[in-house]
Amino acid sequence: MNAMKPFRSDTILLLVSNPVDVLTTLAQELSGLPKSQVMGSGTSLDSVRLRRLLANKFEVRTRSLLDRSLSLAKLRFR
């Protein structure tokens, strides 16, 4: 983040990552940009992989597994 500073006042920072909540929050804090200018996007690829792994382990169909995402956006990491 420091190598990218200083940011212009109209900068919009977009992160594509997983875990998106944690890394977006960290990027916002490190960048010093307002929350409205830092956005994150993630994918469900890791959730799909986890469901497949669990289904194989327990010998069930992936459709019989439920998955939930935990949002960590409100946690602060220092």
Backbone atoms as SQL, in Angstrom:
CREATE TABLE atoms (id INTEGER PRIMARY KEY, chain TEXT, resi INTEGER, resn TEXT, atom TEXT, x REAL, y REAL, z REAL);
INSERT INTO atoms VALUES
  (1, 'A', 1, 'MET', 'N', 0.819, -1.178, 0.000),
  (2, 'A', 1, 'MET', 'CA', 0.000, 0.000, 0.000),
  (3, 'A', 1, 'MET', 'C', 0.872, 1.254, 0.000),
  (4, 'A', 2, 'ASN', 'N', 1.904, 1.257, 0.797),
  (5, 'A', 2, 'ASN', 'CA', 2.759, 2.448, 0.890),
  (6, 'A', 2, 'ASN', 'C', 3.420, 2.790, -0.443),
  (7, 'A', 3, 'ALA', 'N', 3.737, 1.773, -1.242),
  (8, 'A', 3, 'ALA', 'CA', 4.367, 2.021, -2.538),
  (9, 'A', 3, 'ALA', 'C', 3.412, 2.720, -3.500),
  (10, 'A', 4, 'MET', 'N', 2.131, 2.641, -3.242),
  (11, 'A', 4, 'MET', 'CA', 1.130, 3.266, -4.102),
  (12, 'A', 4, 'MET', 'C', 0.778, 4.685, -3.667),
  (13, 'A', 5, 'LYS', 'N', 1.224, 5.074, -2.493),
  (14, 'A', 5, 'LYS', 'CA', 0.893, 6.400, -1.976),
  (15, 'A', 5, 'LYS', 'C', 1.795, 7.446, -2.598),
  (16, 'A', 6, 'PRO', 'N', 1.388, 8.688, -2.680),
  (17, 'A', 6, 'PRO', 'CA', 0.109, 9.223, -2.232),
  (18, 'A', 6, 'PRO', 'C', -0.989, 8.961, -3.265),
  (19, 'A', 7, 'PHE', 'N', -2.200, 8.770, -2.774),
  (20, 'A', 7, 'PHE', 'CA', -3.348, 8.551, -3.635),
  (21, 'A', 7, 'PHE', 'C', -3.956, 9.884, -4.037),
  (22, 'A', 8, 'ARG', 'N', -4.456, 9.947, -5.246),
  (23, 'A', 8, 'ARG', 'CA', -5.204, 11.129, -5.652),
  (24, 'A', 8, 'ARG', 'C', -6.521, 11.146, -4.887),
  (25, 'A', 9, 'SER', 'N', -7.115, 12.285, -4.744),
  (26, 'A', 9, 'SER', 'CA', -8.352, 12.401, -3.961),
  (27, 'A', 9, 'SER', 'C', -9.526, 11.672, -4.597),
  (28, 'A', 10, 'ASP', 'N', -9.459, 11.410, -5.909),
  (29, 'A', 10, 'ASP', 'CA', -10.557, 10.708, -6.583),
  (30, 'A', 10, 'ASP', 'C', -10.261, 9.220, -6.814),
  (31, 'A', 11, 'THR', 'N', -9.231, 8.693, -6.137),
  (32, 'A', 11, 'THR', 'CA', -8.866, 7.283, -6.288),
  (33, 'A', 11, 'THR', 'C', -9.987, 6.374, -5.816),
  (34, 'A', 12, 'ILE', 'N', -10.231, 5.313, -6.590),
  (35, 'A', 12, 'ILE', 'CA', -11.123, 4.244, -6.167),
  (36, 'A', 12, 'ILE', 'C', -10.279, 2.977, -6.166),
  (37, 'A', 13, 'LEU', 'N', -10.196, 2.354, -5.026),
  (38, 'A', 13, 'LEU', 'CA', -9.386, 1.146, -4.849),
  (39, 'A', 13, 'LEU', 'C', -10.331, -0.056, -4.878),
  (40, 'A', 14, 'LEU', 'N', -10.105, -0.968, -5.822),
  (41, 'A', 14, 'LEU', 'CA', -10.937, -2.162, -5.953),
  (42, 'A', 14, 'LEU', 'C', -10.072, -3.390, -5.731),
  (43, 'A', 15, 'LEU', 'N', -10.441, -4.188, -4.738),
  (44, 'A', 15, 'LEU', 'CA', -9.719, -5.420, -4.442),
  (45, 'A', 15, 'LEU', 'C', -10.549, -6.609, -4.889),
  (46, 'A', 16, 'VAL', 'N', -9.909, -7.541, -5.557),
  (47, 'A', 16, 'VAL', 'CA', -10.540, -8.803, -5.912),
  (48, 'A', 16, 'VAL', 'C', -9.738, -9.855, -5.170),
  (49, 'A', 17, 'SER', 'N', -10.341, -10.387, -4.111),
  (50, 'A', 17, 'SER', 'CA', -9.568, -11.249, -3.222),
  (51, 'A', 17, 'SER', 'C', -10.469, -12.184, -2.446),
  (52, 'A', 18, 'ASN', 'N', -9.834, -13.072, -1.746),
  (53, 'A', 18, 'ASN', 'CA', -10.536, -13.965, -0.850),
  (54, 'A', 18, 'ASN', 'C', -9.587, -14.223, 0.314),
  (55, 'A', 19, 'PRO', 'N', -9.901, -13.879, 1.513),
  (56, 'A', 19, 'PRO', 'CA', -11.191, -13.408, 2.033),
  (57, 'A', 19, 'PRO', 'C', -11.372, -11.918, 1.759),
  (58, 'A', 20, 'VAL', 'N', -12.405, -11.591, 1.060),
  (59, 'A', 20, 'VAL', 'CA', -12.608, -10.220, 0.600),
  (60, 'A', 20, 'VAL', 'C', -12.837, -9.245, 1.748),
  (61, 'A', 21, 'ASP', 'N', -13.607, -9.614, 2.760),
  (62, 'A', 21, 'ASP', 'CA', -13.919, -8.689, 3.854),
  (63, 'A', 21, 'ASP', 'C', -12.674, -8.258, 4.620),
  (64, 'A', 22, 'VAL', 'N', -11.867, -9.213, 4.975),
  (65, 'A', 22, 'VAL', 'CA', -10.665, -8.922, 5.762),
  (66, 'A', 22, 'VAL', 'C', -9.690, -8.054, 4.982),
  (67, 'A', 23, 'LEU', 'N', -9.429, -8.433, 3.744),
  (68, 'A', 23, 'LEU', 'CA', -8.434, -7.712, 2.957),
  (69, 'A', 23, 'LEU', 'C', -8.924, -6.325, 2.535),
  (70, 'A', 24, 'THR', 'N', -10.212, -6.181, 2.292),
  (71, 'A', 24, 'THR', 'CA', -10.752, -4.863, 1.944),
  (72, 'A', 24, 'THR', 'C', -10.681, -3.927, 3.141),
  (73, 'A', 25, 'THR', 'N', -11.020, -4.421, 4.308),
  (74, 'A', 25, 'THR', 'CA', -10.938, -3.607, 5.524),
  (75, 'A', 25, 'THR', 'C', -9.493, -3.190, 5.787),
  (76, 'A', 26, 'LEU', 'N', -8.583, -4.121, 5.657),
  (77, 'A', 26, 'LEU', 'CA', -7.167, -3.825, 5.864),
  (78, 'A', 26, 'LEU', 'C', -6.667, -2.803, 4.841),
  (79, 'A', 27, 'ALA', 'N', -7.045, -2.974, 3.588),
  (80, 'A', 27, 'ALA', 'CA', -6.626, -2.028, 2.549),
  (81, 'A', 27, 'ALA', 'C', -7.165, -0.632, 2.817),
  (82, 'A', 28, 'GLN', 'N', -8.394, -0.551, 3.292),
  (83, 'A', 28, 'GLN', 'CA', -8.969, 0.767, 3.588),
  (84, 'A', 28, 'GLN', 'C', -8.200, 1.438, 4.715),
  (85, 'A', 29, 'GLU', 'N', -7.890, 0.682, 5.748),
  (86, 'A', 29, 'GLU', 'CA', -7.159, 1.243, 6.881),
  (87, 'A', 29, 'GLU', 'C', -5.743, 1.669, 6.473),
  (88, 'A', 30, 'LEU', 'N', -5.062, 0.830, 5.709),
  (89, 'A', 30, 'LEU', 'CA', -3.686, 1.135, 5.317),
  (90, 'A', 30, 'LEU', 'C', -3.610, 2.269, 4.293),
  (91, 'A', 31, 'SER', 'N', -4.617, 2.354, 3.441),
  (92, 'A', 31, 'SER', 'CA', -4.586, 3.376, 2.394),
  (93, 'A', 31, 'SER', 'C', -4.926, 4.758, 2.917),
  (94, 'A', 32, 'GLY', 'N', -5.747, 4.794, 3.973),
  (95, 'A', 32, 'GLY', 'CA', -6.204, 6.080, 4.481),
  (96, 'A', 32, 'GLY', 'C', -7.329, 6.682, 3.656),
  (97, 'A', 33, 'LEU', 'N', -7.795, 5.947, 2.652),
  (98, 'A', 33, 'LEU', 'CA', -8.896, 6.423, 1.822),
  (99, 'A', 33, 'LEU', 'C', -10.218, 6.265, 2.570),
  (100, 'A', 34, 'PRO', 'N', -11.209, 7.078, 2.234),
  (101, 'A', 34, 'PRO', 'CA', -12.531, 6.908, 2.841),
  (102, 'A', 34, 'PRO', 'C', -13.132, 5.551, 2.449),
  (103, 'A', 35, 'LYS', 'N', -13.970, 5.015, 3.309),
  (104, 'A', 35, 'LYS', 'CA', -14.595, 3.714, 3.038),
  (105, 'A', 35, 'LYS', 'C', -15.353, 3.706, 1.718),
  (106, 'A', 36, 'SER', 'N', -15.897, 4.846, 1.340),
  (107, 'A', 36, 'SER', 'CA', -16.676, 4.928, 0.102),
  (108, 'A', 36, 'SER', 'C', -15.807, 4.785, -1.151),
  (109, 'A', 37, 'GLN', 'N', -14.492, 4.835, -0.992),
  (110, 'A', 37, 'GLN', 'CA', -13.583, 4.736, -2.126),
  (111, 'A', 37, 'GLN', 'C', -12.799, 3.424, -2.152),
  (112, 'A', 38, 'VAL', 'N', -13.092, 2.518, -1.241),
  (113, 'A', 38, 'VAL', 'CA', -12.412, 1.222, -1.211),
  (114, 'A', 38, 'VAL', 'C', -13.471, 0.138, -1.277),
  (115, 'A', 39, 'MET', 'N', -13.413, -0.668, -2.339),
  (116, 'A', 39, 'MET', 'CA', -14.414, -1.709, -2.548),
  (117, 'A', 39, 'MET', 'C', -13.729, -3.050, -2.742),
  (118, 'A', 40, 'GLY', 'N', -14.439, -4.098, -2.393),
  (119, 'A', 40, 'GLY', 'CA', -13.893, -5.431, -2.569),
  (120, 'A', 40, 'GLY', 'C', -14.887, -6.349, -3.229),
  (121, 'A', 41, 'SER', 'N', -14.361, -7.286, -3.976),
  (122, 'A', 41, 'SER', 'CA', -15.188, -8.287, -4.630),
  (123, 'A', 41, 'SER', 'C', -14.514, -9.635, -4.449),
  (124, 'A', 42, 'GLY', 'N', -15.288, -10.627, -4.066),
  (125, 'A', 42, 'GLY', 'CA', -14.760, -11.976, -3.898),
  (126, 'A', 42, 'GLY', 'C', -15.554, -12.945, -4.746),
  (127, 'A', 43, 'THR', 'N', -15.171, -14.178, -4.690),
  (128, 'A', 43, 'THR', 'CA', -15.890, -15.200, -5.450),
  (129, 'A', 43, 'THR', 'C', -16.302, -16.319, -4.514),
  (130, 'A', 44, 'SER', 'N', -17.172, -17.138, -4.993),
  (131, 'A', 44, 'SER', 'CA', -17.613, -18.266, -4.180),
  (132, 'A', 44, 'SER', 'C', -16.804, -19.517, -4.479),
  (133, 'A', 45, 'LEU', 'N', -15.711, -19.371, -5.216),
  (134, 'A', 45, 'LEU', 'CA', -14.905, -20.529, -5.606),
  (135, 'A', 45, 'LEU', 'C', -14.418, -21.325, -4.405),
  (136, 'A', 46, 'ASP', 'N', -13.923, -20.648, -3.373),
  (137, 'A', 46, 'ASP', 'CA', -13.449, -21.373, -2.197),
  (138, 'A', 46, 'ASP', 'C', -14.575, -22.115, -1.495),
  (139, 'A', 47, 'SER', 'N', -15.759, -21.527, -1.454),
  (140, 'A', 47, 'SER', 'CA', -16.909, -22.196, -0.836),
  (141, 'A', 47, 'SER', 'C', -17.282, -23.448, -1.614),
  (142, 'A', 48, 'VAL', 'N', -17.229, -23.364, -2.931),
  (143, 'A', 48, 'VAL', 'CA', -17.543, -24.528, -3.768),
  (144, 'A', 48, 'VAL', 'C', -16.526, -25.643, -3.523),
  (145, 'A', 49, 'ARG', 'N', -15.266, -25.265, -3.449),
  (146, 'A', 49, 'ARG', 'CA', -14.215, -26.267, -3.187),
  (147, 'A', 49, 'ARG', 'C', -14.400, -26.924, -1.824),
  (148, 'A', 50, 'LEU', 'N', -14.735, -26.122, -0.812),
  (149, 'A', 50, 'LEU', 'CA', -14.947, -26.670, 0.522),
  (150, 'A', 50, 'LEU', 'C', -16.128, -27.629, 0.533),
  (151, 'A', 51, 'ARG', 'N', -17.215, -27.243, -0.113),
  (152, 'A', 51, 'ARG', 'CA', -18.387, -28.139, -0.174),
  (153, 'A', 51, 'ARG', 'C', -18.031, -29.461, -0.842),
  (154, 'A', 52, 'ARG', 'N', -17.273, -29.392, -1.923),
  (155, 'A', 52, 'ARG', 'CA', -16.885, -30.624, -2.625),
  (156, 'A', 52, 'ARG', 'C', -15.997, -31.493, -1.739),
  (157, 'A', 53, 'LEU', 'N', -15.053, -30.877, -1.049),
  (158, 'A', 53, 'LEU', 'CA', -14.155, -31.613, -0.156),
  (159, 'A', 53, 'LEU', 'C', -14.950, -32.294, 0.960),
  (160, 'A', 54, 'LEU', 'N', -15.877, -31.557, 1.579),
  (161, 'A', 54, 'LEU', 'CA', -16.698, -32.140, 2.651),
  (162, 'A', 54, 'LEU', 'C', -17.604, -33.250, 2.133),
  (163, 'A', 55, 'ALA', 'N', -18.169, -33.037, 0.971),
  (164, 'A', 55, 'ALA', 'CA', -19.045, -34.056, 0.391),
  (165, 'A', 55, 'ALA', 'C', -18.272, -35.343, 0.123),
  (166, 'A', 56, 'ASN', 'N', -17.075, -35.203, -0.398),
  (167, 'A', 56, 'ASN', 'CA', -16.250, -36.390, -0.648),
  (168, 'A', 56, 'ASN', 'C', -15.862, -37.078, 0.654),
  (169, 'A', 57, 'LYS', 'N', -15.497, -36.282, 1.642),
  (170, 'A', 57, 'LYS', 'CA', -15.070, -36.836, 2.938),
  (171, 'A', 57, 'LYS', 'C', -16.189, -37.625, 3.607),
  (172, 'A', 58, 'PHE', 'N', -17.403, -37.066, 3.576),
  (173, 'A', 58, 'PHE', 'CA', -18.528, -37.696, 4.283),
  (174, 'A', 58, 'PHE', 'C', -19.425, -38.506, 3.358),
  (175, 'A', 59, 'GLU', 'N', -18.993, -38.638, 2.103),
  (176, 'A', 59, 'GLU', 'CA', -19.703, -39.443, 1.114),
  (177, 'A', 59, 'GLU', 'C', -21.172, -39.063, 1.004),
  (178, 'A', 60, 'VAL', 'N', -21.392, -37.768, 0.820),
  (179, 'A', 60, 'VAL', 'CA', -22.740, -37.247, 0.590),
  (180, 'A', 60, 'VAL', 'C', -22.699, -36.377, -0.662),
  (181, 'A', 61, 'ARG', 'N', -23.877, -36.024, -1.155),
  (182, 'A', 61, 'ARG', 'CA', -23.954, -35.146, -2.321),
  (183, 'A', 61, 'ARG', 'C', -23.737, -33.699, -1.886),
  (184, 'A', 62, 'THR', 'N', -23.094, -32.927, -2.732),
  (185, 'A', 62, 'THR', 'CA', -22.826, -31.534, -2.386),
  (186, 'A', 62, 'THR', 'C', -24.114, -30.754, -2.145),
  (187, 'A', 63, 'ARG', 'N', -25.193, -31.131, -2.813),
  (188, 'A', 63, 'ARG', 'CA', -26.470, -30.430, -2.619),
  (189, 'A', 63, 'ARG', 'C', -27.028, -30.616, -1.213),
  (190, 'A', 64, 'SER', 'N', -26.567, -31.627, -0.505),
  (191, 'A', 64, 'SER', 'CA', -27.075, -31.860, 0.841),
  (192, 'A', 64, 'SER', 'C', -26.310, -31.065, 1.895),
  (193, 'A', 65, 'LEU', 'N', -25.306, -30.311, 1.484),
  (194, 'A', 65, 'LEU', 'CA', -24.531, -29.489, 2.411),
  (195, 'A', 65, 'LEU', 'C', -24.940, -28.025, 2.297),
  (196, 'A', 66, 'LEU', 'N', -25.031, -27.370, 3.427),
  (197, 'A', 66, 'LEU', 'CA', -25.299, -25.937, 3.440),
  (198, 'A', 66, 'LEU', 'C', -24.008, -25.233, 3.795),
  (199, 'A', 67, 'ASP', 'N', -23.798, -24.095, 3.208),
  (200, 'A', 67, 'ASP', 'CA', -22.617, -23.324, 3.574),
  (201, 'A', 67, 'ASP', 'C', -23.034, -21.907, 3.914),
  (202, 'A', 68, 'ARG', 'N', -22.290, -21.304, 4.785),
  (203, 'A', 68, 'ARG', 'CA', -22.557, -19.938, 5.218),
  (204, 'A', 68, 'ARG', 'C', -21.252, -19.156, 5.171),
  (205, 'A', 69, 'SER', 'N', -21.362, -17.898, 4.836),
  (206, 'A', 69, 'SER', 'CA', -20.195, -17.030, 4.838),
  (207, 'A', 69, 'SER', 'C', -20.229, -16.162, 6.079),
  (208, 'A', 70, 'LEU', 'N', -19.087, -15.987, 6.673),
  (209, 'A', 70, 'LEU', 'CA', -18.958, -15.139, 7.855),
  (210, 'A', 70, 'LEU', 'C', -18.329, -13.828, 7.426),
  (211, 'A', 71, 'SER', 'N', -19.036, -12.754, 7.651),
  (212, 'A', 71, 'SER', 'CA', -18.505, -11.452, 7.293),
  (213, 'A', 71, 'SER', 'C', -17.634, -10.930, 8.421),
  (214, 'A', 72, 'LEU', 'N', -16.418, -10.575, 8.091),
  (215, 'A', 72, 'LEU', 'CA', -15.471, -10.076, 9.070),
  (216, 'A', 72, 'LEU', 'C', -15.237, -8.577, 8.906),
  (217, 'A', 73, 'ALA', 'N', -16.065, -7.938, 8.107),
  (218, 'A', 73, 'ALA', 'CA', -15.836, -6.530, 7.771),
  (219, 'A', 73, 'ALA', 'C', -15.836, -5.618, 8.986),
  (220, 'A', 74, 'LYS', 'N', -16.561, -5.967, 10.029),
  (221, 'A', 74, 'LYS', 'CA', -16.635, -5.092, 11.184),
  (222, 'A', 74, 'LYS', 'C', -15.514, -5.317, 12.187),
  (223, 'A', 75, 'LEU', 'N', -14.746, -6.393, 11.996),
  (224, 'A', 75, 'LEU', 'CA', -13.628, -6.651, 12.893),
  (225, 'A', 75, 'LEU', 'C', -12.447, -5.793, 12.495),
  (226, 'A', 76, 'ARG', 'N', -11.687, -5.406, 13.449),
  (227, 'A', 76, 'ARG', 'CA', -10.517, -4.579, 13.165),
  (228, 'A', 76, 'ARG', 'C', -9.257, -5.408, 13.433),
  (229, 'A', 77, 'PHE', 'N', -8.364, -5.408, 12.482),
  (230, 'A', 77, 'PHE', 'CA', -7.120, -6.155, 12.616),
  (231, 'A', 77, 'PHE', 'C', -5.975, -5.178, 12.738),
  (232, 'A', 78, 'ARG', 'N', -5.161, -5.361, 13.711),
  (233, 'A', 78, 'ARG', 'CA', -4.004, -4.484, 13.926),
  (234, 'A', 78, 'ARG', 'C', -2.754, -5.331, 14.022);
